[in-house]
């Protein structure tokens, strides 16, 4: 849910930039998957050790990079939770009367759930 006083064009542009980067990441994932399919040729040619080594290196590097990214993003947003929580929409002293109160807390809870999920992924 978007806050009504936020600049709509800026929000749309930020979402588009994120969507483009996620699409690029998806293309990279597809490229890695395609390259991994070709590794079976090493085994069929009697070089299973090469397939094992390359697959292991690729997975270790990918997991290391992904874990580092998730830890970084999780830390950034967890550090901001207090500020985000204090930015709750209010109407006078009664936040329950604020029109966007429920949507705000739903969005905040969703962020907290994603941060917990990221933390659990990293802890594995």
N, C-alpha and C positions, 0 to 999 in steps of 0.2 A: 504494500500500500504506500503510495506516494503522499507526502505531506503537501497540503494544498498551497502553502506559501513558498515551496521550493521552486527554483527556476526549472520549469518543465523541459526546456531545450537542453539545459546542462545535464539533467538526469537522463534524457534520451540519448545524448551523445556519450555519456559515461557507459550506459548499457550497451550501446553499439560498439564502443571500443572493446569492452569486455567480451562481447559476442564474437568479434573478429579474432581476438586472441585465442579464445576457446576453440574457434573453428580451425585456426592454425595449429593448435595443439592436437586437435582431432586428426588433421591431415598428417602430422608427424607420427601419431600413433598408428595410423593406417600404413604409413611407410615402414615403420619398424616391424609391424606384423607381416608385411610383404617380404621384407628382408629375412625374417625368421623362418618363413615358409621355405625359402631357398637353402637354409642351413641343412635341411635333410639330405641334400645332395652330397654333402661331405660324408655322411654316414653310409649312404648307398654306394659311395666310391671307396669305402673302407677306411674312412678317416673320422670315425665317431668322436675321437678325442677333440678334434677341431670344433665340431658342432657343440660339444659339451663346454669347451673353454669359451667360445664366442657367446653362447647363450648365457653362461654364467656371468661373464663380464658385462653383457648388456643389461641383464636383470639387476646385478649389483649396482651399476651406475644409475639405472633408472630409479630403483628404490631409494638410493641415497639422495638423488636429486629431488625426488618427490617428497621424501620425509623432510628434507631441509626446507623445501618450499612450504609445506604444510605447517611445520613448526614456526617458521617465520611469520606466516599469515595469522596463525592462531595467536601467537604472542602479540602481534600488533593489535588485533581486534579485542583480545582479552584485556589489554592495557586500556582500551577505550571504553570498556563496558560501563564504568562508572559515569563517564561523561555522557554516554548514550542514554543511560538510565535516567540521568538528571534532565535530559532533554524531552521528557514526556510532555505531551500537549496538556496544557492546563487552562482552566477557565476559572479565574479568581483563585480561591483556595480549594476548590473542589474538583480534582482531576476526573472524577467519575462523570461529571457533566460535560467534559470536553468532548466534542464530536469525534475526534480521531483517537480517543483514549484506547478503545478496544483494539483497533487496528495496529496502533503503536505497540502494545504489549504482545500482540500476536507476532509481529515482525521481530521484536526483541527476543521472544522465546524461541523463534525459529533460528535466529543467529546463535543463541546459546546452545541449541541442540546441534547445530552444525559444528560449533567449536568443540563440543564434547565428542562428537563423532570423529573429528580430525585428531583429537587427543588420543582416542582409542586406537585409531589407525596407526599413529606414530608409535604407540606403546607396544604394538604387536611385535 
